[in-house]
Amino acid sequence: MFIYTREAHPGENVPHHDSFERKLAGAELLREEAGIRRDILVDDLAGTVHRAYGLMPNMTWVIAQGGRIAYKADWTSAANVEAFLVRFLGGRGERPPGTTPVMYETQQIEFRYPDRKRFTDHLLRNGPLAVAEFEKAQKLWAQQGAT
Amino acid sequence: MGEAQRDAEAMYNYPHFDNYVANGGDMADEAAFWASPRAGQRAPDFTLPRLGGPGVRLSDLWRSKPLVMEFGSFT
């Protein structure tokens, strides 16, 4: 299930949301152009659900049957989510007999090949402003020592 | 709709990403994530509209099986 939040990189073509109607239009565009076949739920204009779950632009949570949080990641890695689900469900769709749930936190560094062209194409779909503002942000991050 | 609600919506839906970063918005978001409910705690429950269908209560989705929730947007 996918929850549509806010446009992280608004531009001339896909601007920031100033009405719920515009937000719905953005969600429909996402479904059409990104080909998302899962259900898409649309958060309210103030981002109430997004705020409750931590405001990151591309995060994934897994909620166990019954409503307890089983997994949260501030950046979506399909491979990590899949590997977690295989372990969590034990290949049986339920908690293996005799096991006890325990919680621990992991932070990790991954090495990946950045697909800059694909990302820039996405930004361009939102508009040239989105590209220019991301480049400015990169300079800010460099000044902050974040990159 | 009150002024506070309008302000909250305007702050959340920033129009310029570089200004958002310059004002520390991305860092605040990271902090918000780590301050959010932890594994083992109850997940916040909400009812949301679904594209092309009726509204959905999250707890109805995780009642009988685990639920994977991905958050995102076009970019």
Backbone of each chain as ProteinMPNN parsed JSONL, in Angstrom:
{"seq_chain_A": "MFIYTREAHPGENVPHHDSFERKLAGAELLREEAGIRRDILVDDLAGTVHRAYGLMPNMTWVIAQGGRIAYKADWTSAANVEAFLVRFLGGRGERPPGTTPVMYETQQIEFRYPDRKRFTDHLLRNGPLAVAEFEKAQKLWAQQGAT", "coords_chain_A": {"N_chain_A": [[0.838, -1.173, 0.0], [0.494, 2.237, -0.749], [1.243, 5.465, 0.402], [0.451, 8.616, -0.481], [2.19, 11.615, -0.194], [3.648, 14.572, -0.002], [4.812, 16.745, -2.609], [8.122, 16.355, -2.961], [9.94, 17.715, -4.487], [8.88, 20.217, -5.788], [7.777, 21.769, -8.859], [7.405, 23.647, -11.948], [5.611, 22.153, -13.466], [4.577, 20.138, -11.85], [3.472, 21.298, -9.188], [3.832, 22.491, -5.713], [1.46, 21.413, -3.234], [-1.416, 23.212, -2.975], [-4.014, 22.868, -2.538], [-6.471, 20.351, -1.763], [-7.504, 19.168, -3.982], [-5.536, 19.578, -5.889], [-3.613, 17.994, -4.769], [-4.764, 15.447, -4.979], [-4.727, 15.258, -7.753], [-1.988, 15.107, -8.17], [-1.472, 12.635, -7.009], [-2.867, 10.967, -8.72], [-1.438, 11.382, -11.049], [0.973, 10.255, -10.306], [0.188, 7.56, -10.071], [-0.472, 7.002, -12.705], [1.862, 7.588, -14.21], [4.017, 6.451, -12.866], [3.168, 3.943, -12.698], [2.086, 2.592, -10.506], [0.574, -0.1, -8.971], [-0.428, -0.863, -6.633], [-2.809, -0.124, -3.989], [-3.362, 3.335, -3.58], [-3.267, 5.543, -1.017], [-4.307, 8.745, 0.073], [-2.85, 11.259, 1.835], [-3.91, 13.919, 4.111], [-4.049, 17.512, 3.486], [-2.413, 18.794, 5.288], [-0.602, 16.89, 5.91], [-1.028, 14.963, 7.941], [-0.876, 12.161, 8.52], [1.611, 11.56, 7.464], [3.228, 13.15, 9.118], [2.805, 11.834, 11.562], [4.134, 9.5, 11.14], [6.709, 10.251, 10.599], [7.743, 11.888, 8.493], [9.71, 11.558, 6.485], [10.785, 11.536, 3.019], [10.696, 9.207, 1.463], [9.944, 6.6, 2.721], [9.561, 3.418, 4.406], [7.31, 1.449, 6.21], [6.535, -1.419, 8.165], [3.747, -2.95, 9.414], [2.791, -5.116, 11.881], [0.5, -7.89, 11.964], [-2.323, -7.0, 13.732], [-1.353, -4.561, 14.624], [1.087, -3.611, 15.708], [4.223, -1.948, 15.347], [6.553, -3.268, 13.162], [8.729, -2.808, 11.574], [10.698, -0.111, 10.449], [11.951, 2.192, 8.155], [13.936, 4.87, 7.112], [14.461, 5.286, 4.519], [13.418, 3.839, 1.537], [14.233, 0.603, 0.743], [13.774, -1.85, -1.408], [14.895, -4.371, -1.417], [15.788, -4.658, 1.221], [13.36, -4.524, 2.608], [12.056, -6.754, 1.597], [13.773, -8.796, 2.436], [13.521, -8.502, 5.166], [10.8, -9.128, 5.526], [10.744, -11.804, 4.795], [12.265, -12.925, 6.846], [10.796, -12.071, 9.073], [8.302, -13.161, 8.799], [8.958, -15.735, 8.747], [8.679, -17.43, 6.661], [6.273, -18.649, 6.896], [4.115, -17.12, 7.252], [3.356, -16.425, 9.727], [4.223, -15.967, 13.232], [6.904, -17.984, 14.168], [6.467, -20.945, 16.136], [7.369, -20.882, 19.581], [9.096, -18.746, 19.463], [10.169, -15.425, 20.438], [9.261, -12.044, 20.154], [11.653, -9.526, 19.634], [13.123, -6.244, 19.811], [15.374, -4.385, 17.882], [17.594, -1.811, 16.734], [18.868, -0.714, 13.61], [21.352, 0.991, 11.814], [22.669, 1.695, 8.684], [25.094, 1.706, 6.039], [24.797, 1.83, 2.61], [26.078, 0.877, -0.563], [25.466, 2.143, -3.648], [24.699, 2.407, -7.113], [24.292, 5.514, -8.331], [21.526, 6.587, -10.129], [21.616, 9.047, -11.833], [20.617, 10.256, -14.137], [18.041, 9.192, -14.383], [16.887, 10.159, -12.033], [17.123, 12.909, -12.464], [15.517, 13.134, -14.692], [13.056, 12.624, -13.524], [12.878, 14.842, -11.849], [12.797, 16.804, -13.801], [10.358, 16.245, -14.937], [8.689, 17.301, -13.052], [9.429, 19.9, -13.378], [11.705, 22.447, -14.67], [12.456, 24.118, -12.584], [12.524, 22.449, -10.369], [14.818, 20.979, -10.846], [16.801, 22.967, -10.793], [16.536, 23.888, -8.173], [17.188, 21.625, -6.718], [19.862, 21.372, -7.366], [20.861, 23.67, -6.146], [20.338, 22.966, -3.516], [22.063, 20.831, -3.233], [24.497, 22.164, -3.205], [24.235, 23.526, -0.816], [24.171, 21.353, 0.963], [26.751, 20.446, 0.563], [28.205, 22.567, 1.602], [27.464, 22.289, 4.207], [28.755, 20.047, 4.807], [27.545, 17.671, 4.455], [27.614, 16.046, 2.278]], "CA_chain_A": [[0.0, 0.0, 0.0], [1.317, 3.44, -0.926], [0.623, 6.681, 0.931], [0.941, 9.792, -1.2], [2.43, 12.637, 0.829], [3.791, 15.903, -0.603], [5.842, 16.742, -3.64], [9.396, 16.722, -2.344], [10.64, 18.635, -5.389], [7.861, 20.863, -6.641], [8.26, 22.537, -9.997], [6.38, 24.343, -12.722], [4.609, 21.215, -13.985], [3.962, 19.477, -10.689], [3.805, 22.251, -8.114], [3.463, 22.119, -4.347], [0.009, 21.279, -3.068], [-2.095, 24.326, -2.298], [-5.401, 22.45, -2.336], [-6.549, 18.893, -1.77], [-7.755, 18.764, -5.372], [-4.227, 19.497, -6.551], [-2.923, 16.825, -4.213], [-5.352, 14.278, -5.63], [-4.228, 15.219, -9.132], [-0.615, 14.617, -8.093], [-1.516, 11.193, -6.733], [-3.3, 10.293, -9.947], [-0.3, 11.434, -11.969], [1.925, 9.24, -9.834], [-0.33, 6.234, -10.416], [-0.433, 6.809, -14.152], [3.199, 7.65, -14.817], [4.939, 5.52, -12.196], [2.616, 2.602, -12.862], [1.864, 1.942, -9.208], [-0.657, -0.9, -9.038], [-0.972, -1.004, -5.277], [-3.712, 0.937, -3.566], [-2.732, 4.585, -3.169], [-4.033, 6.346, -0.076], [-3.866, 10.135, -0.034], [-2.833, 11.959, 3.124], [-4.576, 15.221, 4.014], [-3.189, 18.595, 2.994], [-1.448, 19.149, 6.331], [0.328, 15.776, 6.105], [-1.249, 14.437, 9.294], [-0.349, 10.797, 8.645], [3.046, 11.67, 7.193], [3.844, 13.663, 10.35], [2.734, 10.814, 12.614], [5.066, 8.413, 10.816], [8.106, 10.652, 10.564], [8.024, 12.972, 7.542], [10.74, 11.349, 5.456], [10.114, 11.553, 1.712], [10.567, 7.907, 0.797], [10.192, 5.653, 3.812], [8.68, 2.245, 4.455], [6.986, 0.865, 7.515], [5.764, -2.666, 8.153], [2.933, -3.079, 10.607], [2.448, -6.521, 12.086], [-0.918, -8.188, 12.17], [-2.758, -6.539, 15.041], [-1.1, -3.125, 14.731], [2.359, -3.164, 16.274], [5.231, -1.636, 14.335], [7.544, -4.341, 13.048], [9.892, -2.364, 10.779], [10.625, 1.254, 9.921], [13.19, 2.594, 7.493], [13.745, 6.243, 6.634], [14.606, 5.266, 3.069], [12.904, 2.558, 1.07], [15.046, -0.348, -0.015], [12.901, -3.003, -1.641], [15.615, -5.593, -1.026], [15.762, -4.749, 2.682], [11.995, -4.823, 3.053], [11.755, -8.138, 1.256], [14.552, -9.676, 3.316], [12.903, -8.444, 6.489], [9.525, -9.851, 5.534], [11.028, -13.244, 4.772], [12.665, -13.33, 8.198], [9.745, -11.771, 10.047], [7.192, -14.101, 8.65], [9.491, -17.075, 8.901], [8.266, -18.276, 5.558], [5.038, -19.351, 7.234], [3.007, -16.18, 7.35], [3.034, -16.178, 11.135], [5.388, -16.098, 14.104], [7.212, -19.394, 14.41], [6.208, -21.38, 17.516], [8.5, -20.876, 20.495], [9.917, -17.546, 19.319], [9.759, -14.233, 21.157], [9.653, -10.849, 19.397], [12.565, -8.575, 20.269], [13.315, -5.072, 18.953], [16.664, -3.717, 17.862], [17.672, -0.815, 15.676], [20.017, -0.817, 12.714], [21.644, 2.025, 10.824], [23.623, 1.06, 7.789], [25.491, 2.393, 4.815], [24.702, 0.987, 1.418], [26.722, 1.396, -1.766], [24.593, 1.926, -4.797], [25.028, 3.194, -8.289], [23.251, 6.539, -8.486], [20.977, 6.75, -11.473], [21.402, 10.492, -11.856], [19.775, 10.636, -15.262], [16.645, 8.85, -14.068], [16.413, 11.089, -11.019], [16.973, 14.223, -13.085], [14.319, 13.062, -15.539], [11.898, 12.776, -12.627], [12.82, 16.252, -11.452], [12.379, 17.579, -14.986], [8.915, 16.055, -15.123], [8.061, 18.297, -12.181], [9.722, 21.205, -13.958], [13.111, 22.879, -14.562], [12.684, 24.699, -11.26], [12.86, 21.361, -9.451], [16.219, 20.64, -11.1], [17.637, 24.081, -10.322], [16.501, 23.969, -6.705], [17.933, 20.493, -6.175], [21.287, 21.702, -7.501], [21.171, 24.615, -5.061], [20.336, 22.221, -2.252], [23.305, 20.049, -3.184], [25.57, 23.078, -2.783], [24.031, 23.759, 0.618], [24.616, 20.152, 1.685], [28.213, 20.406, 0.496], [28.688, 23.558, 2.569], [27.198, 21.763, 5.549], [29.566, 18.851, 4.995], [26.679, 16.491, 4.47], [27.871, 15.172, 1.127]], "C_chain_A": [[0.893, 1.251, 0.0], [0.556, 4.642, -0.358], [1.263, 7.886, 0.245], [1.024, 10.959, -0.224], [2.465, 14.048, 0.22], [4.841, 15.811, -1.693], [7.142, 17.252, -3.027], [10.135, 17.763, -3.171], [9.635, 19.302, -6.321], [8.502, 21.684, -7.761], [7.101, 23.161, -10.747], [5.257, 23.409, -13.17], [3.852, 20.483, -12.882], [4.308, 20.332, -9.471], [3.471, 21.706, -6.728], [1.943, 22.118, -4.225], [-0.541, 22.492, -2.315], [-3.596, 24.062, -2.167], [-5.43, 20.925, -2.358], [-6.816, 18.378, -3.182], [-6.435, 18.636, -6.133], [-3.455, 18.281, -6.05], [-3.467, 15.535, -4.832], [-4.838, 14.129, -7.061], [-2.794, 14.706, -9.16], [-0.565, 13.114, -7.857], [-1.934, 10.418, -7.98], [-2.182, 10.278, -10.991], [0.738, 10.376, -11.597], [1.464, 7.85, -10.25], [-0.177, 5.968, -11.912], [0.992, 6.692, -14.671], [4.197, 6.71, -14.158], [4.409, 4.096, -12.264], [2.41, 1.862, -11.556], [0.523, 1.211, -9.238], [-1.23, -1.178, -7.658], [-2.017, 0.074, -5.026], [-2.9, 2.164, -3.17], [-3.697, 5.319, -2.251], [-3.453, 7.753, -0.083], [-3.991, 10.802, 1.332], [-3.548, 13.307, 2.984], [-3.556, 16.322, 3.688], [-2.131, 19.007, 4.014], [-0.448, 18.022, 6.6], [0.182, 15.116, 7.468], [-0.647, 13.042, 9.479], [1.169, 10.793, 8.435], [3.79, 12.164, 8.439], [3.9, 12.578, 11.418], [3.76, 9.712, 12.397], [6.47, 8.923, 10.513], [8.602, 11.497, 9.399], [9.109, 12.723, 6.499], [10.08, 11.151, 4.094], [9.897, 10.188, 1.072], [10.882, 6.814, 1.81], [9.202, 4.493, 3.728], [8.534, 1.759, 5.886], [6.276, -0.46, 7.273], [5.045, -2.765, 9.49], [2.504, -4.54, 10.731], [0.942, -6.694, 12.217], [-1.306, -7.805, 13.595], [-2.371, -5.102, 15.33], [0.185, -2.686, 15.399], [3.387, -2.969, 15.152], [6.299, -2.724, 14.331], [8.826, -3.858, 12.38], [9.651, -0.928, 10.378], [11.973, 1.606, 9.319], [12.97, 3.975, 6.901], [14.004, 6.373, 5.137], [14.199, 3.889, 2.579], [13.953, 1.794, 0.284], [14.185, -1.593, -0.177], [13.575, -4.293, -1.188], [15.598, -5.77, 0.489], [14.386, -5.125, 3.192], [11.675, -6.289, 2.785], [12.492, -9.1, 2.194], [13.959, -9.678, 4.718], [11.63, -9.277, 6.536], [9.745, -11.363, 5.541], [11.408, -13.712, 6.17], [11.502, -13.199, 9.171], [8.624, -12.794, 9.979], [7.655, -15.549, 8.732], [9.075, -18.023, 7.789], [6.945, -18.978, 5.799], [3.833, -18.416, 7.315], [2.586, -15.913, 8.785], [4.288, -16.382, 11.975], [5.656, -17.571, 14.38], [6.972, -19.762, 15.875], [7.489, -21.338, 18.346], [9.371, -19.651, 20.407], [9.313, -16.395, 20.116], [10.15, -13.017, 20.331], [10.579, -9.959, 20.22], [12.796, -7.428, 19.285], [14.761, -4.635, 19.016], [16.715, -2.792, 16.669], [18.954, -0.999, 14.877], [20.153, 0.468, 11.922], [22.734, 1.45, 9.944], [23.948, 1.965, 6.613], [25.392, 1.397, 3.674], [25.505, 1.66, 0.301], [25.801, 1.113, -2.945], [25.037, 2.825, -5.935], [23.937, 4.248, -8.482], [22.803, 6.657, -9.933], [20.582, 8.226, -11.629], [20.469, 10.914, -12.981], [18.302, 10.368, -14.959], [16.076, 9.834, -13.058], [16.182, 12.468, -11.627], [15.757, 14.249, -14.01], [13.046, 13.231, -14.708], [11.74, 14.243, -12.209], [12.305, 17.1, -12.605], [10.892, 17.424, -15.253], [8.155, 17.046, -14.232], [8.304, 19.713, -12.697], [11.172, 21.584, -13.784], [13.443, 23.493, -13.201], [13.105, 23.629, -10.254], [14.321, 20.961, -9.61], [17.128, 21.716, -10.504], [17.67, 24.125, -8.796], [17.213, 22.784, -6.064], [19.432, 20.763, -6.267], [21.712, 22.706, -6.429], [21.246, 23.897, -3.721], [21.611, 21.386, -2.112], [24.475, 20.917, -2.726], [25.458, 23.375, -1.289], [24.516, 22.565, 1.427], [26.145, 20.07, 1.69], [28.816, 21.392, 1.496], [28.522, 23.057, 3.999], [28.045, 20.529, 5.846], [28.77, 17.579, 4.976], [26.942, 15.568, 3.304], [29.361, 15.108, 0.864]], "O_chain_A": [[1.921, 1.293, 0.677], [-0.637, 4.807, -0.614], [2.461, 8.134, 0.379], [0.063, 11.26, 0.484], [1.417, 14.639, -0.038], [5.665, 14.896, -1.694], [7.251, 18.413, -2.631], [10.866, 18.593, -2.631], [9.561, 18.975, -7.505], [9.605, 22.212, -7.625], [5.971, 23.205, -10.26], [4.097, 23.814, -13.245], [2.647, 20.247, -12.98], [5.321, 20.105, -8.81], [2.91, 20.62, -6.584], [1.241, 22.746, -5.017], [-0.172, 22.752, -1.17], [-4.351, 24.934, -1.737], [-4.53, 20.285, -2.903], [-6.398, 17.274, -3.533], [-6.244, 17.707, -6.917], [-2.738, 17.627, -6.808], [-2.697, 14.635, -5.169], [-4.553, 13.023, -7.52], [-2.419, 13.957, -10.062], [0.268, 12.409, -8.426], [-1.409, 9.339, -8.255], [-2.003, 9.301, -11.717], [1.299, 9.699, -12.458], [2.266, 7.049, -10.73], [0.193, 4.872, -12.332], [1.299, 5.81, -15.473], [5.121, 6.225, -14.811], [5.119, 3.149, -11.925], [2.546, 0.639, -11.503], [-0.521, 1.809, -9.493], [-2.355, -1.658, -7.519], [-2.097, 1.06, -5.759], [-1.872, 2.046, -2.502], [-4.805, 5.673, -2.654], [-2.243, 7.93, -0.229], [-5.077, 10.897, 1.903], [-3.766, 13.782, 1.87], [-2.352, 16.072, 3.627], [-1.071, 19.512, 3.642], [0.453, 18.177, 7.424], [1.182, 14.748, 8.084], [0.017, 12.777, 10.481], [1.906, 10.107, 9.143], [4.858, 11.65, 8.771], [4.913, 12.417, 12.098], [4.204, 9.067, 13.347], [7.35, 8.122, 10.198], [9.795, 11.794, 9.333], [9.396, 13.612, 5.698], [8.955, 10.659, 4.012], [9.012, 10.029, 0.232], [11.94, 6.187, 1.764], [8.162, 4.577, 3.076], [9.497, 1.673, 6.649], [5.521, -0.612, 6.313], [5.658, -2.676, 10.554], [1.931, -5.117, 9.806], [0.216, -5.754, 12.54], [-0.672, -8.247, 14.553], [-2.982, -4.466, 16.19], [0.366, -1.493, 15.641], [3.418, -3.706, 14.166], [6.873, -3.053, 15.369], [9.893, -4.433, 12.595], [8.536, -0.558, 10.01], [13.016, 1.342, 9.918], [11.947, 4.23, 6.266], [13.795, 7.437, 4.555], [14.602, 2.88, 3.157], [14.487, 2.283, -0.712], [13.902, -2.299, 0.791], [12.928, -5.191, -0.649], [15.419, -6.88, 0.989], [14.255, -5.946, 4.1], [11.101, -6.978, 3.628], [11.923, -10.077, 2.679], [13.9, -10.716, 5.378], [11.412, -10.04, 7.478], [9.022, -12.103, 6.207], [10.946, -14.755, 6.632], [11.25, -14.088, 9.985], [8.083, -13.222, 10.998], [6.841, -16.471, 8.781], [9.109, -19.244, 7.942], [6.533, -19.815, 4.995], [2.69, -18.858, 7.431], [1.577, -15.252, 9.03], [5.293, -16.904, 11.491], [4.757, -18.314, 14.774], [7.251, -18.957, 16.763], [8.56, -21.712, 17.869], [10.306, -19.51, 21.196], [8.121, -16.385, 20.426], [11.279, -12.958, 19.844], [10.298, -9.679, 21.386], [12.68, -7.612, 18.074], [15.322, -4.524, 20.106], [15.97, -2.965, 15.705], [19.989, -1.392, 15.415], [19.16, 0.984, 11.408], [23.637, 0.777, 10.441], [23.183, 2.858, 6.251], [25.855, 0.261, 3.778], [25.59, 2.887, 0.246], [25.416, -0.03, -3.192], [25.666, 3.862, -5.729], [22.787, 3.909, -8.764], [23.62, 6.809, -10.841], [19.409, 8.594, -11.569], [19.64, 11.808, -12.814], [17.434, 11.196, -15.235], [14.941, 10.292, -13.191], [15.176, 13.118, -11.345], [15.056, 15.256, -14.101], [12.093, 13.888, -15.127], [10.643, 14.801, -12.212], [11.484, 17.998, -12.414], [10.238, 18.35, -15.733], [7.106, 17.562, -14.618], [7.491, 20.612, -12.48], [11.824, 21.107, -12.856], [14.575, 23.398, -12.729], [13.946, 23.878, -9.39], [14.99, 20.639, -8.628], [18.096, 21.413, -9.805], [18.719, 24.372, -8.201], [17.782, 22.92, -4.981], [20.186, 20.422, -5.355], [22.805, 22.597, -5.872], [22.112, 24.188, -2.895], [22.164, 21.251, -1.02], [25.331, 20.473, -1.961], [26.465, 23.465, -0.588], [25.188, 22.727, 2.446], [26.755, 19.679, 2.686], [29.811, 21.09, 2.154], [29.327, 23.359, 4.88], [28.062, 20.026, 6.969], [29.239, 16.53, 5.42], [26.531, 14.408, 3.337], [29.796, 14.425, -0.063]]}, "seq_chain_B": "MGEAQRDAEAMYNYPHFDNYVANGGDMADEAAFWASPRAGQRAPDFTLPRLGGPGVRLSDLWRSKPLVMEFGSFT", "coords_chain_B": {"N_chain_B": [[-11.86, 26.925, 8.15], [-9.051, 27.312, 10.248], [-6.525, 29.826, 10.95], [-4.179, 28.713, 11.948], [-4.285, 26.124, 10.957], [-4.084, 26.615, 8.235], [-1.534, 27.709, 8.155], [-0.045, 25.483, 8.958], [-0.474, 23.757, 6.819], [0.702, 25.232, 4.772], [3.377, 25.334, 5.575], [4.035, 22.655, 5.515], [3.66, 21.919, 2.845], [5.909, 22.861, 1.151], [6.992, 25.291, -1.265], [9.466, 25.553, -2.461], [12.284, 23.655, -2.782], [15.031, 24.172, -2.252], [14.969, 26.335, -0.493], [13.679, 25.106, 1.592], [15.606, 23.268, 2.456], [17.639, 25.08, 3.133], [16.501, 26.262, 5.322], [16.611, 24.282, 7.136], [14.734, 22.266, 6.966], [14.95, 19.635, 5.963], [16.637, 18.435, 7.794], [15.09, 18.606, 10.077], [13.042, 16.902, 9.364], [14.346, 14.46, 9.33], [14.932, 14.247, 12.053], [12.347, 14.102, 13.003], [11.595, 11.636, 12.063], [13.157, 9.881, 13.606], [12.093, 10.42, 16.036], [9.641, 9.377, 15.892], [7.079, 6.823, 16.473], [8.342, 3.716, 17.809], [9.653, 0.489, 16.802], [7.682, -2.206, 17.848], [5.917, -0.679, 19.254], [2.509, 0.55, 19.203], [1.083, 1.179, 16.044], [0.253, 4.343, 14.66], [-3.129, 5.088, 13.955], [-5.228, 5.813, 11.239], [-7.805, 7.118, 9.082], [-7.97, 7.179, 5.644], [-8.542, 8.68, 2.407], [-8.874, 6.707, -0.552], [-7.436, 6.427, -3.725], [-9.722, 6.338, -6.29], [-11.556, 4.847, -4.878], [-13.4, 3.879, -1.875], [-12.866, 5.367, 1.428], [-10.192, 4.298, 3.609], [-9.47, 2.591, 6.56], [-6.525, 2.367, 8.359], [-6.085, 0.42, 10.345], [-7.878, -1.509, 9.642], [-6.589, -2.677, 7.567], [-4.329, -3.874, 8.654], [-5.374, -5.699, 10.35], [-5.753, -8.445, 9.858], [-3.495, -9.334, 8.604], [0.028, -8.685, 8.033], [1.021, -5.306, 7.194], [2.486, -3.5, 4.623], [3.662, -0.311, 4.323], [4.412, 2.156, 2.161], [5.711, 5.352, 1.865], [5.492, 8.298, -0.132], [6.027, 10.34, -3.099], [5.656, 11.929, -6.305], [8.245, 12.723, -6.912]], "CA_chain_B": [[-10.503, 26.483, 8.47], [-8.373, 28.328, 11.008], [-5.239, 30.317, 10.445], [-3.135, 27.759, 12.328], [-4.343, 25.004, 10.007], [-3.543, 27.096, 6.95], [-0.082, 27.83, 8.32], [0.519, 24.125, 8.995], [-0.505, 23.238, 5.46], [1.679, 25.965, 3.962], [4.729, 24.914, 5.97], [4.243, 21.263, 5.093], [3.737, 21.864, 1.373], [6.842, 23.93, 0.77], [7.033, 25.468, -2.714], [10.844, 25.594, -2.98], [13.091, 22.681, -2.054], [16.29, 24.735, -1.752], [14.658, 27.126, 0.706], [13.346, 24.145, 2.651], [16.88, 22.765, 2.966], [18.349, 26.2, 3.765], [15.865, 26.525, 6.615], [16.756, 23.112, 8.017], [13.571, 21.391, 6.898], [15.311, 18.227, 5.773], [17.177, 17.941, 9.065], [13.947, 18.457, 10.995], [12.314, 15.698, 8.961], [15.127, 13.316, 9.823], [14.714, 14.176, 13.504], [10.964, 13.656, 13.221], [11.536, 10.19, 11.836], [13.714, 9.143, 14.743], [11.222, 10.656, 17.193], [8.346, 8.735, 15.629], [6.917, 5.566, 17.232], [9.396, 2.725, 17.593], [9.236, -0.902, 16.589], [7.088, -2.799, 19.048], [4.816, 0.17, 19.706], [1.319, 0.521, 18.342], [1.141, 2.094, 14.901], [-0.845, 5.331, 14.615], [-4.221, 4.65, 13.088], [-5.935, 6.91, 10.561], [-8.619, 6.787, 7.923], [-7.525, 7.988, 4.507], [-9.188, 8.384, 1.128], [-8.127, 5.872, -1.488], [-7.683, 6.816, -5.118], [-10.641, 5.488, -7.026], [-12.356, 3.963, -4.033], [-13.818, 4.446, -0.587], [-11.831, 5.587, 2.419], [-9.636, 3.087, 4.206], [-8.878, 2.723, 7.895], [-5.295, 1.568, 8.345], [-6.193, -0.754, 11.22], [-8.596, -2.565, 8.92], [-5.64, -3.34, 6.667], [-3.369, -4.711, 9.388], [-6.095, -6.536, 11.32], [-5.653, -9.89, 9.612], [-2.192, -9.689, 8.04], [0.946, -7.539, 8.093], [0.807, -4.266, 6.193], [3.65, -2.735, 4.18], [3.259, 1.045, 3.962], [5.453, 2.979, 1.554], [5.346, 6.763, 1.762], [6.259, 8.961, -1.167], [5.354, 11.252, -4.019], [6.157, 11.769, -7.669], [9.715, 12.786, -6.81]], "C_chain_B": [[-9.753, 27.626, 9.158], [-7.034, 28.712, 10.42], [-4.107, 29.34, 10.748], [-3.095, 26.573, 11.364], [-3.748, 25.409, 8.666], [-2.021, 27.212, 7.022], [0.586, 26.453, 8.29], [0.571, 23.537, 7.594], [0.551, 23.916, 4.586], [3.104, 25.542, 4.301], [5.034, 23.513, 5.459], [4.46, 21.179, 3.586], [4.639, 22.985, 0.852], [6.899, 24.058, -0.76], [8.434, 25.381, -3.305], [11.751, 24.696, -2.142], [14.368, 23.29, -1.489], [16.058, 25.594, -0.503], [14.356, 26.219, 1.898], [14.624, 23.604, 3.29], [17.628, 23.874, 3.713], [17.797, 26.501, 5.152], [15.885, 25.321, 7.551], [15.592, 22.143, 7.968], [13.921, 19.924, 6.766], [15.881, 17.623, 7.051], [16.059, 17.715, 10.079], [13.145, 17.204, 10.648], [13.032, 14.446, 9.46], [14.916, 13.136, 11.323], [13.302, 13.675, 13.813], [10.839, 12.151, 13.025], [12.034, 9.438, 13.069], [12.913, 9.364, 16.02], [9.875, 9.958, 17.041], [8.268, 7.41, 16.397], [7.925, 4.503, 16.82], [8.808, 1.34, 17.322], [8.76, -1.488, 17.913], [5.936, -1.982, 19.59], [3.644, 0.054, 18.734], [1.455, 1.557, 17.228], [-0.008, 3.085, 14.977], [-1.889, 4.92, 13.584], [-4.96, 5.861, 12.519], [-6.847, 6.319, 9.494], [-8.268, 7.748, 6.797], [-8.356, 7.68, 3.27], [-8.273, 7.554, 0.245], [-8.461, 6.322, -2.897], [-8.636, 5.827, -5.772], [-11.497, 4.585, -6.178], [-12.739, 4.622, -2.735], [-12.635, 4.633, 0.355], [-11.414, 4.282, 3.086], [-9.11, 3.424, 5.597], [-7.668, 1.797, 7.971], [-5.439, 0.3, 9.187], [-7.015, -1.866, 10.577], [-7.654, -3.341, 8.014], [-4.669, -4.237, 7.417], [-4.066, -5.645, 10.381], [-5.802, -8.025, 11.11], [-4.326, -10.313, 8.993], [-1.279, -8.476, 8.135], [0.686, -6.57, 6.934], [2.125, -3.569, 5.883], [3.151, -1.373, 3.706], [4.467, 1.794, 3.419], [4.927, 4.391, 1.416], [6.134, 7.406, 0.627], [5.403, 9.883, -2.021], [5.969, 11.038, -5.402], [7.678, 11.852, -7.713], [10.122, 12.405, -5.403]], "O_chain_B": [[-9.811, 28.77, 8.708], [-6.487, 28.046, 9.541], [-3.199, 29.15, 9.939], [-2.025, 26.082, 11.003], [-3.006, 24.649, 8.043], [-1.312, 26.861, 6.079], [1.64, 26.276, 7.68], [1.551, 22.891, 7.224], [1.208, 23.269, 3.77], [3.942, 25.408, 3.41], [6.149, 23.225, 5.025], [5.336, 20.455, 3.113], [4.182, 23.924, 0.201], [6.861, 23.052, -1.469], [8.588, 25.161, -4.506], [11.962, 24.939, -0.954], [14.757, 22.966, -0.367], [16.863, 25.575, 0.429], [14.717, 26.511, 3.038], [14.716, 23.494, 4.512], [18.182, 23.643, 4.788], [18.526, 26.939, 6.042], [15.263, 25.331, 8.614], [15.47, 21.281, 8.839], [13.281, 19.066, 7.373], [15.644, 16.455, 7.358], [16.084, 16.749, 10.842], [12.629, 16.526, 11.537], [12.407, 13.503, 9.944], [14.743, 12.017, 11.805], [13.093, 12.921, 14.763], [10.08, 11.479, 13.724], [11.407, 8.478, 13.518], [13.033, 8.596, 16.974], [9.064, 9.956, 17.968], [9.279, 6.932, 16.912], [8.31, 4.399, 15.655], [7.634, 1.074, 17.579], [9.375, -1.279, 18.959], [5.075, -2.504, 20.298], [3.769, -0.459, 17.622], [1.897, 2.681, 17.466], [-1.128, 2.708, 15.322], [-1.562, 4.465, 12.488], [-5.273, 6.809, 13.239], [-6.68, 5.176, 9.067], [-8.269, 8.966, 6.974], [-8.823, 6.555, 3.098], [-7.05, 7.688, 0.294], [-9.622, 6.568, -3.224], [-8.378, 4.623, -5.799], [-12.108, 3.648, -6.693], [-12.437, 5.795, -2.515], [-11.542, 4.121, 0.11], [-12.166, 3.308, 3.126], [-8.399, 4.411, 5.786], [-7.765, 0.603, 7.686], [-4.97, -0.767, 8.792], [-6.864, -3.036, 10.931], [-7.884, -4.516, 7.726], [-4.226, -5.253, 6.881], [-3.397, -6.312, 11.17], [-5.625, -8.771, 12.073], [-4.052, -11.506, 8.867], [-1.759, -7.354, 8.301], [0.209, -6.95, 5.865], [2.806, -3.099, 6.795], [2.321, -1.289, 2.801], [5.433, 2.035, 4.144], [3.826, 4.605, 0.91], [7.311, 7.098, 0.438], [4.243, 10.163, -1.72], [6.708, 10.079, -5.626], [8.321, 11.126, -8.472], [11.312, 12.389, -5.088]]}, "name": "protein", "num_of_chains": 2, "seq": "MFIYTREAHPGENVPHHDSFERKLAGAELLREEAGIRRDILVDDLAGTVHRAYGLMPNMTWVIAQGGRIAYKADWTSAANVEAFLVRFLGGRGERPPGTTPVMYETQQIEFRYPDRKRFTDHLLRNGPLAVAEFEKAQKLWAQQGATMGEAQRDAEAMYNYPHFDNYVANGGDMADEAAFWASPRAGQRAPDFTLPRLGGPGVRLSDLWRSKPLVMEFGSFT"}
